[in-house]
Amino acid sequence: MKARRRVEFAKKVLDKVGLGGDRVNMYNVSAAEVGRFRDAIMDMVEKLEKLGPNPLRGG
C-alpha cells in the first residue's frame, strides 16, 4: 500500500512539472507470472511510445 501511494504521488508530481504522470506505473506481478510480467512490460512500452520523448528536453 505504501508503494502504491508513492507511485500515485510520483504521478502527480510528474503531471505538475509537465512530464506526464503516465510515464510511471505500478504492476503487481509475482515471479511465477511470466506472461503477466511480459504483458506489463509491453503495456508500458506502448504507453511510453505514445507519449514520446521527454518534453522538458526540448528535442
Phi and psi restraints in degrees (range 20) as a CNS / XPLOR table:
assign (resid 1 and name C) (resid 2 and name N)
       (resid 2 and name CA) (resid 2 and name C) 1.0 -64.7 20.0 2
assign (resid 2 and name N) (resid 2 and name CA)
       (resid 2 and name C) (resid 3 and name N) 1.0 -41.9 20.0 2
assign (resid 2 and name C) (resid 3 and name N)
       (resid 3 and name CA) (resid 3 and name C) 1.0 -64.5 20.0 2
assign (resid 3 and name N) (resid 3 and name CA)
       (resid 3 and name C) (resid 4 and name N) 1.0 -40.8 20.0 2
assign (resid 3 and name C) (resid 4 and name N)
       (resid 4 and name CA) (resid 4 and name C) 1.0 -60.2 20.0 2
assign (resid 4 and name N) (resid 4 and name CA)
       (resid 4 and name C) (resid 5 and name N) 1.0 -44.4 20.0 2
assign (resid 4 and name C) (resid 5 and name N)
       (resid 5 and name CA) (resid 5 and name C) 1.0 -63.3 20.0 2
assign (resid 5 and name N) (resid 5 and name CA)
       (resid 5 and name C) (resid 6 and name N) 1.0 -38.5 20.0 2
assign (resid 5 and name C) (resid 6 and name N)
       (resid 6 and name CA) (resid 6 and name C) 1.0 -67.3 20.0 2
assign (resid 6 and name N) (resid 6 and name CA)
       (resid 6 and name C) (resid 7 and name N) 1.0 -39.1 20.0 2
assign (resid 6 and name C) (resid 7 and name N)
       (resid 7 and name CA) (resid 7 and name C) 1.0 -64.9 20.0 2
assign (resid 7 and name N) (resid 7 and name CA)
       (resid 7 and name C) (resid 8 and name N) 1.0 -42.5 20.0 2
assign (resid 7 and name C) (resid 8 and name N)
       (resid 8 and name CA) (resid 8 and name C) 1.0 -63.5 20.0 2
assign (resid 8 and name N) (resid 8 and name CA)
       (resid 8 and name C) (resid 9 and name N) 1.0 -38.8 20.0 2
assign (resid 8 and name C) (resid 9 and name N)
       (resid 9 and name CA) (resid 9 and name C) 1.0 -64.0 20.0 2
assign (resid 9 and name N) (resid 9 and name CA)
       (resid 9 and name C) (resid 10 and name N) 1.0 -44.5 20.0 2
assign (resid 9 and name C) (resid 10 and name N)
       (resid 10 and name CA) (resid 10 and name C) 1.0 -60.7 20.0 2
assign (resid 10 and name N) (resid 10 and name CA)
       (resid 10 and name C) (resid 11 and name N) 1.0 -39.5 20.0 2
assign (resid 10 and name C) (resid 11 and name N)
       (resid 11 and name CA) (resid 11 and name C) 1.0 -59.9 20.0 2
assign (resid 11 and name N) (resid 11 and name CA)
       (resid 11 and name C) (resid 12 and name N) 1.0 -44.5 20.0 2
assign (resid 11 and name C) (resid 12 and name N)
       (resid 12 and name CA) (resid 12 and name C) 1.0 -64.1 20.0 2
assign (resid 12 and name N) (resid 12 and name CA)
       (resid 12 and name C) (resid 13 and name N) 1.0 -42.1 20.0 2
assign (resid 12 and name C) (resid 13 and name N)
       (resid 13 and name CA) (resid 13 and name C) 1.0 -63.3 20.0 2
assign (resid 13 and name N) (resid 13 and name CA)
       (resid 13 and name C) (resid 14 and name N) 1.0 -45.4 20.0 2
assign (resid 13 and name C) (resid 14 and name N)
       (resid 14 and name CA) (resid 14 and name C) 1.0 -62.2 20.0 2
assign (resid 14 and name N) (resid 14 and name CA)
       (resid 14 and name C) (resid 15 and name N) 1.0 -38.0 20.0 2
assign (resid 14 and name C) (resid 15 and name N)
       (resid 15 and name CA) (resid 15 and name C) 1.0 -63.0 20.0 2
assign (resid 15 and name N) (resid 15 and name CA)
       (resid 15 and name C) (resid 16 and name N) 1.0 -42.8 20.0 2
assign (resid 15 and name C) (resid 16 and name N)
       (resid 16 and name CA) (resid 16 and name C) 1.0 -66.0 20.0 2
assign (resid 16 and name N) (resid 16 and name CA)
       (resid 16 and name C) (resid 17 and name N) 1.0 -35.2 20.0 2
assign (resid 16 and name C) (resid 17 and name N)
       (resid 17 and name CA) (resid 17 and name C) 1.0 -88.5 20.0 2
assign (resid 17 and name N) (resid 17 and name CA)
       (resid 17 and name C) (resid 18 and name N) 1.0 -1.5 20.0 2
assign (resid 17 and name C) (resid 18 and name N)
       (resid 18 and name CA) (resid 18 and name C) 1.0 92.0 20.0 2
assign (resid 18 and name N) (resid 18 and name CA)
       (resid 18 and name C) (resid 19 and name N) 1.0 11.1 20.0 2
assign (resid 18 and name C) (resid 19 and name N)
       (resid 19 and name CA) (resid 19 and name C) 1.0 -91.1 20.0 2
assign (resid 19 and name N) (resid 19 and name CA)
       (resid 19 and name C) (resid 20 and name N) 1.0 -23.0 20.0 2
assign (resid 19 and name C) (resid 20 and name N)
       (resid 20 and name CA) (resid 20 and name C) 1.0 93.0 20.0 2
assign (resid 20 and name N) (resid 20 and name CA)
       (resid 20 and name C) (resid 21 and name N) 1.0 116.6 20.0 2
assign (resid 20 and name C) (resid 21 and name N)
       (resid 21 and name CA) (resid 21 and name C) 1.0 -66.5 20.0 2
assign (resid 21 and name N) (resid 21 and name CA)
       (resid 21 and name C) (resid 22 and name N) 1.0 -14.7 20.0 2
assign (resid 21 and name C) (resid 22 and name N)
       (resid 22 and name CA) (resid 22 and name C) 1.0 -70.7 20.0 2
assign (resid 22 and name N) (resid 22 and name CA)
       (resid 22 and name C) (resid 23 and name N) 1.0 -7.3 20.0 2
assign (resid 22 and name C) (resid 23 and name N)
       (resid 23 and name CA) (resid 23 and name C) 1.0 -78.0 20.0 2
assign (resid 23 and name N) (resid 23 and name CA)
       (resid 23 and name C) (resid 24 and name N) 1.0 -7.1 20.0 2
assign (resid 23 and name C) (resid 24 and name N)
       (resid 24 and name CA) (resid 24 and name C) 1.0 -126.0 20.0 2
assign (resid 24 and name N) (resid 24 and name CA)
       (resid 24 and name C) (resid 25 and name N) 1.0 137.4 20.0 2
assign (resid 24 and name C) (resid 25 and name N)
       (resid 25 and name CA) (resid 25 and name C) 1.0 -151.3 20.0 2
assign (resid 25 and name N) (resid 25 and name CA)
       (resid 25 and name C) (resid 26 and name N) 1.0 159.7 20.0 2
assign (resid 25 and name C) (resid 26 and name N)
       (resid 26 and name CA) (resid 26 and name C) 1.0 -124.8 20.0 2
assign (resid 26 and name N) (resid 26 and name CA)
       (resid 26 and name C) (resid 27 and name N) 1.0 131.7 20.0 2
assign (resid 26 and name C) (resid 27 and name N)
       (resid 27 and name CA) (resid 27 and name C) 1.0 -122.5 20.0 2
assign (resid 27 and name N) (resid 27 and name CA)
       (resid 27 and name C) (resid 28 and name N) 1.0 135.5 20.0 2
assign (resid 27 and name C) (resid 28 and name N)
       (resid 28 and name CA) (resid 28 and name C) 1.0 -100.1 20.0 2
assign (resid 28 and name N) (resid 28 and name CA)
       (resid 28 and name C) (resid 29 and name N) 1.0 105.4 20.0 2
assign (resid 28 and name C) (resid 29 and name N)
       (resid 29 and name CA) (resid 29 and name C) 1.0 -137.9 20.0 2
assign (resid 29 and name N) (resid 29 and name CA)
       (resid 29 and name C) (resid 30 and name N) 1.0 133.8 20.0 2
assign (resid 29 and name C) (resid 30 and name N)
       (resid 30 and name CA) (resid 30 and name C) 1.0 -86.6 20.0 2
assign (resid 30 and name N) (resid 30 and name CA)
       (resid 30 and name C) (resid 31 and name N) 1.0 165.2 20.0 2
assign (resid 30 and name C) (resid 31 and name N)
       (resid 31 and name CA) (resid 31 and name C) 1.0 -62.4 20.0 2
assign (resid 31 and name N) (resid 31 and name CA)
       (resid 31 and name C) (resid 32 and name N) 1.0 -24.4 20.0 2
assign (resid 31 and name C) (resid 32 and name N)
       (resid 32 and name CA) (resid 32 and name C) 1.0 -82.8 20.0 2
assign (resid 32 and name N) (resid 32 and name CA)
       (resid 32 and name C) (resid 33 and name N) 1.0 -8.6 20.0 2
assign (resid 32 and name C) (resid 33 and name N)
       (resid 33 and name CA) (resid 33 and name C) 1.0 -101.3 20.0 2
assign (resid 33 and name N) (resid 33 and name CA)
       (resid 33 and name C) (resid 34 and name N) 1.0 66.8 20.0 2
assign (resid 33 and name C) (resid 34 and name N)
       (resid 34 and name CA) (resid 34 and name C) 1.0 -60.0 20.0 2
assign (resid 34 and name N) (resid 34 and name CA)
       (resid 34 and name C) (resid 35 and name N) 1.0 -42.2 20.0 2
assign (resid 34 and name C) (resid 35 and name N)
       (resid 35 and name CA) (resid 35 and name C) 1.0 -62.6 20.0 2
assign (resid 35 and name N) (resid 35 and name CA)
       (resid 35 and name C) (resid 36 and name N) 1.0 -44.3 20.0 2
assign (resid 35 and name C) (resid 36 and name N)
       (resid 36 and name CA) (resid 36 and name C) 1.0 -66.6 20.0 2
assign (resid 36 and name N) (resid 36 and name CA)
       (resid 36 and name C) (resid 37 and name N) 1.0 -35.6 20.0 2
assign (resid 36 and name C) (resid 37 and name N)
       (resid 37 and name CA) (resid 37 and name C) 1.0 -62.0 20.0 2
assign (resid 37 and name N) (resid 37 and name CA)
       (resid 37 and name C) (resid 38 and name N) 1.0 -46.4 20.0 2
assign (resid 37 and name C) (resid 38 and name N)
       (resid 38 and name CA) (resid 38 and name C) 1.0 -61.8 20.0 2
assign (resid 38 and name N) (resid 38 and name CA)
       (resid 38 and name C) (resid 39 and name N) 1.0 -41.9 20.0 2
assign (resid 38 and name C) (resid 39 and name N)
       (resid 39 and name CA) (resid 39 and name C) 1.0 -63.0 20.0 2
assign (resid 39 and name N) (resid 39 and name CA)
       (resid 39 and name C) (resid 40 and name N) 1.0 -39.6 20.0 2
assign (resid 39 and name C) (resid 40 and name N)
       (resid 40 and name CA) (resid 40 and name C) 1.0 -64.4 20.0 2
assign (resid 40 and name N) (resid 40 and name CA)
       (resid 40 and name C) (resid 41 and name N) 1.0 -41.8 20.0 2
assign (resid 40 and name C) (resid 41 and name N)
       (resid 41 and name CA) (resid 41 and name C) 1.0 -63.8 20.0 2
assign (resid 41 and name N) (resid 41 and name CA)
       (resid 41 and name C) (resid 42 and name N) 1.0 -46.5 20.0 2
assign (resid 41 and name C) (resid 42 and name N)
       (resid 42 and name CA) (resid 42 and name C) 1.0 -63.7 20.0 2
assign (resid 42 and name N) (resid 42 and name CA)
       (resid 42 and name C) (resid 43 and name N) 1.0 -37.4 20.0 2
assign (resid 42 and name C) (resid 43 and name N)
       (resid 43 and name CA) (resid 43 and name C) 1.0 -60.9 20.0 2
assign (resid 43 and name N) (resid 43 and name CA)
       (resid 43 and name C) (resid 44 and name N) 1.0 -46.4 20.0 2
assign (resid 43 and name C) (resid 44 and name N)
       (resid 44 and name CA) (resid 44 and name C) 1.0 -66.9 20.0 2
assign (resid 44 and name N) (resid 44 and name CA)
       (resid 44 and name C) (resid 45 and name N) 1.0 -39.9 20.0 2
assign (resid 44 and name C) (resid 45 and name N)
       (resid 45 and name CA) (resid 45 and name C) 1.0 -60.4 20.0 2
assign (resid 45 and name N) (resid 45 and name CA)
       (resid 45 and name C) (resid 46 and name N) 1.0 -44.9 20.0 2
assign (resid 45 and name C) (resid 46 and name N)
       (resid 46 and name CA) (resid 46 and name C) 1.0 -61.7 20.0 2
assign (resid 46 and name N) (resid 46 and name CA)
       (resid 46 and name C) (resid 47 and name N) 1.0 -44.8 20.0 2
assign (resid 46 and name C) (resid 47 and name N)
       (resid 47 and name CA) (resid 47 and name C) 1.0 -62.0 20.0 2
assign (resid 47 and name N) (resid 47 and name CA)
       (resid 47 and name C) (resid 48 and name N) 1.0 -44.6 20.0 2
assign (resid 47 and name C) (resid 48 and name N)
       (resid 48 and name CA) (resid 48 and name C) 1.0 -68.4 20.0 2
assign (resid 48 and name N) (resid 48 and name CA)
       (resid 48 and name C) (resid 49 and name N) 1.0 -36.0 20.0 2
assign (resid 48 and name C) (resid 49 and name N)
       (resid 49 and name CA) (resid 49 and name C) 1.0 -63.9 20.0 2
assign (resid 49 and name N) (resid 49 and name CA)
       (resid 49 and name C) (resid 50 and name N) 1.0 -38.6 20.0 2
assign (resid 49 and name C) (resid 50 and name N)
       (resid 50 and name CA) (resid 50 and name C) 1.0 -68.5 20.0 2
assign (resid 50 and name N) (resid 50 and name CA)
       (resid 50 and name C) (resid 51 and name N) 1.0 -36.4 20.0 2
assign (resid 50 and name C) (resid 51 and name N)
       (resid 51 and name CA) (resid 51 and name C) 1.0 -71.8 20.0 2
assign (resid 51 and name N) (resid 51 and name CA)
       (resid 51 and name C) (resid 52 and name N) 1.0 -30.4 20.0 2
assign (resid 51 and name C) (resid 52 and name N)
       (resid 52 and name CA) (resid 52 and name C) 1.0 81.7 20.0 2
assign (resid 52 and name N) (resid 52 and name CA)
       (resid 52 and name C) (resid 53 and name N) 1.0 -169.6 20.0 2
assign (resid 52 and name C) (resid 53 and name N)
       (resid 53 and name CA) (resid 53 and name C) 1.0 -70.2 20.0 2
assign (resid 53 and name N) (resid 53 and name CA)
       (resid 53 and name C) (resid 54 and name N) 1.0 168.0 20.0 2
assign (resid 53 and name C) (resid 54 and name N)
       (resid 54 and name CA) (resid 54 and name C) 1.0 -54.7 20.0 2
assign (resid 54 and name N) (resid 54 and name CA)
       (resid 54 and name C) (resid 55 and name N) 1.0 117.3 20.0 2
assign (resid 54 and name C) (resid 55 and name N)
       (resid 55 and name CA) (resid 55 and name C) 1.0 -69.7 20.0 2
assign (resid 55 and name N) (resid 55 and name CA)
       (resid 55 and name C) (resid 56 and name N) 1.0 -17.0 20.0 2
assign (resid 55 and name C) (resid 56 and name N)
       (resid 56 and name CA) (resid 56 and name C) 1.0 -82.4 20.0 2
assign (resid 56 and name N) (resid 56 and name CA)
       (resid 56 and name C) (resid 57 and name N) 1.0 -14.9 20.0 2
assign (resid 56 and name C) (resid 57 and name N)
       (resid 57 and name CA) (resid 57 and name C) 1.0 -75.5 20.0 2
assign (resid 57 and name N) (resid 57 and name CA)
       (resid 57 and name C) (resid 58 and name N) 1.0 -24.3 20.0 2
assign (resid 57 and name C) (resid 58 and name N)
       (resid 58 and name CA) (resid 58 and name C) 1.0 76.8 20.0 2
assign (resid 58 and name N) (resid 58 and name CA)
       (resid 58 and name C) (resid 59 and name N) 1.0 14.3 20.0 2
